[in-house]
Amino acid sequence: MCRWLAYTGSPVLIDDLLYKPTNSLVVQSLHSRLGAEATNGDGVGVGWYTEGSPTPGVFRSIEPAWSDRNLRELAEHIRSGTVLAHIRATSGSAVQQTNCHPFRHDRWLWMHNGLLAGFSAMKRDLVLAVDPDLFPFIEGSTDSEVLFFLALTFGLQDDPPAAVARAVGLVEEVGRAHGIAFPVQMTVCTTDGERLWAFRYSTEGQSRSLFHNADVAVLKQQYPENPVLHDLADSTRIVVSEPLGDLRGAWHEVPESTCLMIDAGREELVGFEPVSPH
């Protein structure tokens, strides 16, 4: 599978997110603790927003995160208040730049850990359900990108939870028609640069791990001697496939079948359930 990180808060260097934590995403690329595989070496990607730019920047590479010199270079020089980062372990699709996450369309970024089981059998039906105006923008061959464009087709820009529910509902309907018992395994993150949504869901009810940070103001009171915490704004929110460190009480697991919504430092957890698009 994969590992990913989403950050929203006061602007920070990407280096502070990808390299400096004890269990950083780069460390996880070689030694994931909670992933389906310990090694995630089939590519790396980062998406970020900067003031005045109409679309987010994206860096994607087929190099493993632990040895990508270009990643290290840009991480030490780019500062942003909204960052998505992803390390890839392919579930079968080719190792190529267009298959690396995050995926981008207009102001939206999207990344996924998991898989659509039986995707090769479902692919034709799913791709044909994508809005014809959006279809030309699909560049790669992954199930993750198709799921993104299905969500866009069902109105991601207007109502992300409803759009993702309809996209997942379609995948499950198509999967059942092809005799696939458990079509969806996902933790997904999407953002327009201002708000962020993270989803944890699987048809089987045994989803990949997902965590979000505890309230930073509370952690500062609990750990007054920790300099890392005092460099963070109280509005900071981080969502991760697995905790970035071992600080007790710093991370809460996102429950099964849940959507986590973050807006200006405020967060809300609500139940997530697929919906038939018909």
C-alpha positions as CSV (number, residue, x, y, z in Angstrom):
1,M,0.0,0.0,0.0
2,C,1.2,3.5,0.8
3,R,1.7,6.1,3.5
4,W,0.7,9.7,3.5
5,L,0.6,13.0,5.4
6,A,-1.6,16.1,5.3
7,Y,-0.7,19.3,7.1
8,T,-2.7,22.5,7.5
9,G,-1.6,25.4,9.8
10,S,0.9,28.2,9.9
11,P,3.4,28.0,7.0
12,V,6.3,25.5,7.7
13,L,9.2,24.2,5.6
14,I,8.3,20.9,3.9
15,D,11.6,19.6,5.4
16,D,10.1,20.0,8.9
17,L,7.3,17.6,7.9
18,L,9.1,15.0,5.7
19,Y,12.5,14.7,7.3
20,K,12.7,15.9,10.9
21,P,10.0,13.9,12.9
22,T,11.2,10.7,14.6
23,N,8.9,8.6,12.4
24,S,8.9,10.9,9.5
25,L,7.4,10.0,6.1
26,V,10.9,9.5,4.7
27,V,11.6,7.1,7.6
28,Q,8.3,5.3,6.9
29,S,9.4,4.9,3.2
30,L,11.9,2.3,4.5
31,H,10.5,1.2,7.9
32,S,6.8,1.7,8.1
33,R,5.4,0.4,11.4
34,L,1.7,0.1,10.5
35,G,1.6,-0.3,6.8
36,A,0.8,-3.4,4.8
37,E,4.5,-3.4,3.8
38,A,7.5,-2.0,5.7
39,T,8.9,-0.5,2.5
40,N,7.2,2.1,0.3
41,G,9.8,2.7,-2.4
42,D,7.7,3.1,-5.6
43,G,7.7,6.8,-5.7
44,V,7.1,10.0,-3.7
45,G,5.0,13.1,-4.2
46,V,4.3,16.4,-2.5
47,G,1.6,19.0,-3.2
48,W,1.6,22.5,-1.6
49,Y,-0.2,25.8,-1.8
50,T,1.4,29.2,-1.9
51,E,-0.3,32.6,-1.7
52,G,-1.1,34.2,-5.1
53,S,-0.9,30.9,-7.1
54,P,-4.2,29.8,-8.7
55,T,-3.2,26.1,-8.4
56,P,-1.1,24.1,-6.0
57,G,2.4,23.1,-6.8
58,V,3.2,19.4,-7.3
59,F,6.4,17.4,-7.2
60,R,6.2,13.7,-8.2
61,S,9.1,11.3,-8.6
62,I,9.6,7.6,-9.1
63,E,12.6,7.6,-6.9
64,P,12.3,6.2,-3.4
65,A,11.8,9.0,-0.9
66,W,14.8,8.0,1.1
67,S,17.2,8.7,-1.8
68,D,15.5,11.4,-3.8
69,R,18.0,14.4,-3.8
70,N,15.5,16.7,-5.6
71,L,12.9,16.0,-2.9
72,R,15.4,17.0,-0.2
73,E,16.4,20.1,-2.1
74,L,12.9,21.5,-2.5
75,A,11.9,20.4,1.0
76,E,14.6,22.7,2.4
77,H,13.3,25.7,0.4
78,I,9.5,25.6,0.1
79,R,7.3,26.9,2.9
80,S,3.6,26.3,2.9
81,G,0.6,26.3,5.2
82,T,-1.1,23.4,3.4
83,V,0.9,20.4,2.4
84,L,0.0,16.9,1.1
85,A,2.8,14.3,0.9
86,H,2.7,10.6,-0.2
87,I,5.0,7.7,-0.5
88,R,3.9,4.9,-2.8
89,A,3.9,1.1,-2.7
90,T,2.2,0.0,-5.9
91,S,-0.6,-2.5,-5.8
92,G,0.0,-3.5,-9.4
93,S,0.0,-0.4,-11.6
94,A,3.2,0.8,-13.2
95,V,5.9,2.8,-11.4
96,Q,5.8,6.1,-13.4
97,Q,5.4,9.8,-12.5
98,T,1.8,10.0,-13.6
99,N,0.9,7.3,-11.1
100,C,2.5,9.1,-8.1
101,H,0.2,10.9,-5.7
102,P,-1.0,13.5,-5.0
103,F,-3.2,14.0,-8.1
104,R,-4.2,17.5,-9.1
105,H,-7.1,19.1,-10.9
106,D,-7.6,22.9,-10.8
107,R,-7.2,23.8,-7.1
108,W,-7.8,20.3,-5.8
109,L,-5.3,17.7,-4.6
110,W,-6.1,14.1,-3.9
111,M,-4.1,11.1,-2.4
112,H,-5.1,7.6,-1.5
113,N,-3.7,4.7,0.5
114,G,-5.4,1.3,-0.3
115,L,-6.8,-0.2,-3.4
116,L,-9.9,-0.9,-5.4
117,A,-9.8,-4.7,-5.4
118,G,-10.4,-6.2,-8.8
119,F,-9.7,-2.9,-10.5
120,S,-8.8,-4.5,-13.8
121,A,-12.2,-6.1,-14.0
122,M,-14.0,-2.9,-13.0
123,K,-11.8,-0.4,-14.9
124,R,-13.9,0.0,-18.1
125,D,-17.2,0.5,-16.2
126,L,-15.6,3.0,-13.8
127,V,-13.7,5.1,-16.4
128,L,-16.8,5.3,-18.6
129,A,-18.7,6.8,-15.6
130,V,-16.2,9.8,-15.5
131,D,-17.6,13.0,-16.9
132,P,-16.5,13.3,-20.5
133,D,-15.2,16.8,-19.9
134,L,-12.9,15.4,-17.1
135,F,-11.8,12.3,-18.9
136,P,-9.0,13.9,-20.9
137,F,-7.3,15.0,-17.7
138,I,-6.7,11.4,-16.5
139,E,-3.0,10.9,-17.0
140,G,-2.0,7.6,-15.3
141,S,-3.3,4.1,-14.9
142,T,-4.1,3.8,-11.2
143,D,-7.3,3.1,-9.4
144,S,-6.6,6.0,-7.1
145,E,-6.7,8.6,-9.9
146,V,-9.9,7.1,-11.4
147,L,-11.5,7.3,-7.9
148,F,-10.4,11.0,-7.8
149,F,-12.1,11.7,-11.2
150,L,-15.2,9.9,-10.1
151,A,-15.4,12.1,-7.1
152,L,-14.9,15.2,-9.3
153,T,-17.7,13.9,-11.6
154,F,-20.0,13.6,-8.6
155,G,-19.4,17.2,-7.3
156,L,-16.2,17.2,-5.3
157,Q,-15.8,20.9,-5.7
158,D,-19.3,21.6,-4.2
159,D,-19.7,18.9,-1.5
160,P,-16.7,16.6,-0.9
161,P,-18.2,14.1,1.6
162,A,-21.3,13.6,-0.7
163,A,-19.1,13.3,-3.8
164,V,-16.8,10.7,-2.3
165,A,-19.8,8.8,-0.9
166,R,-21.3,8.6,-4.4
167,A,-17.9,7.6,-6.0
168,V,-17.4,4.8,-3.4
169,G,-21.0,3.7,-3.8
170,L,-20.5,3.4,-7.5
171,V,-17.3,1.3,-7.1
172,E,-19.1,-1.0,-4.7
173,E,-22.0,-1.4,-7.1
174,V,-19.7,-2.2,-10.0
175,G,-17.6,-4.5,-7.8
176,R,-20.6,-6.5,-6.8
177,A,-21.7,-6.8,-10.4
178,H,-18.3,-8.4,-11.1
179,G,-18.4,-10.7,-8.1
180,I,-15.9,-8.8,-6.0
181,A,-16.8,-9.1,-2.4
182,F,-14.7,-6.2,-0.9
183,P,-14.0,-3.7,-3.7
184,V,-12.9,-0.7,-1.6
185,Q,-10.0,-0.2,0.8
186,M,-9.1,3.4,1.4
187,T,-7.8,6.2,3.4
188,V,-8.2,9.3,1.2
189,C,-7.3,12.9,1.6
190,T,-8.5,15.8,-0.5
191,T,-8.2,19.6,-0.2
192,D,-8.8,22.8,-2.1
193,G,-6.0,24.6,-0.1
194,E,-8.4,26.1,2.4
195,R,-10.4,23.1,3.8
196,L,-9.3,19.5,4.1
197,W,-11.2,16.2,4.2
198,A,-9.8,12.8,5.1
199,F,-11.8,9.5,4.8
200,R,-11.2,6.1,6.4
201,Y,-13.4,3.4,4.9
202,S,-13.3,-0.2,3.5
203,T,-16.1,-2.4,2.3
204,E,-14.8,-5.1,4.7
205,G,-14.7,-2.7,7.6
206,Q,-11.0,-3.3,8.2
207,S,-9.4,-0.1,6.9
208,R,-5.8,0.9,6.8
209,S,-4.6,3.0,9.7
210,L,-5.2,6.8,10.0
211,F,-4.5,9.3,12.8
212,H,-4.9,13.0,13.5
213,N,-3.0,15.1,16.0
214,A,-4.4,16.1,19.4
215,D,-5.1,19.8,20.1
216,V,-1.8,21.6,20.0
217,A,-2.7,24.0,22.8
218,V,-3.4,21.1,25.2
219,L,-0.1,19.4,24.2
220,K,1.8,22.6,24.9
221,Q,0.4,22.6,28.4
222,Q,1.2,18.9,28.9
223,Y,4.8,19.2,27.5
224,P,6.0,22.7,28.3
225,E,9.7,21.7,27.6
226,N,9.0,20.4,24.1
227,P,10.4,23.0,21.6
228,V,8.8,21.4,18.6
229,L,5.3,22.0,19.9
230,H,5.9,25.6,20.7
231,D,6.9,26.2,17.1
232,L,3.4,25.1,16.0
233,A,0.3,27.3,15.9
234,D,-2.6,26.1,18.0
235,S,-4.6,25.8,14.8
236,T,-2.2,23.2,13.4
237,R,-3.8,20.0,12.1
238,I,-1.9,17.0,10.8
239,V,-3.5,13.8,9.4
240,V,-1.2,10.8,8.9
241,S,-1.2,7.1,8.0
242,E,0.8,6.5,11.1
243,P,2.1,8.8,14.0
244,L,5.2,10.8,13.3
245,G,6.5,10.3,16.8
246,D,6.0,8.6,20.1
247,L,4.8,11.5,22.2
248,R,2.1,10.1,24.5
249,G,-1.4,11.5,23.8
250,A,-0.3,13.4,20.7
251,W,-2.2,11.2,18.2
252,H,-5.8,10.0,18.0
253,E,-7.0,7.3,15.6
254,V,-9.6,8.2,13.1
255,P,-12.5,5.7,13.6
256,E,-13.5,3.2,11.0
257,S,-16.0,4.6,8.4
258,T,-15.4,8.2,9.2
259,C,-14.8,11.5,7.5
260,L,-12.6,14.0,9.2
261,M,-13.3,17.6,8.1
262,I,-10.8,20.5,8.9
263,D,-11.5,24.1,8.3
264,A,-9.4,27.0,9.7
265,G,-8.1,24.8,12.5
266,R,-11.6,23.5,13.5
267,E,-12.2,19.8,13.0
268,E,-15.2,17.6,12.9
269,L,-15.6,13.8,12.7
270,V,-18.7,12.5,11.0
271,G,-19.8,9.0,9.9
272,F,-19.0,8.0,6.3
273,E,-21.3,5.7,4.3
274,P,-21.3,5.1,0.6
275,V,-24.3,6.2,-1.4
276,S,-25.7,4.9,-4.6
277,P,-25.1,7.4,-7.4
278,H,-28.3,6.4,-9.2
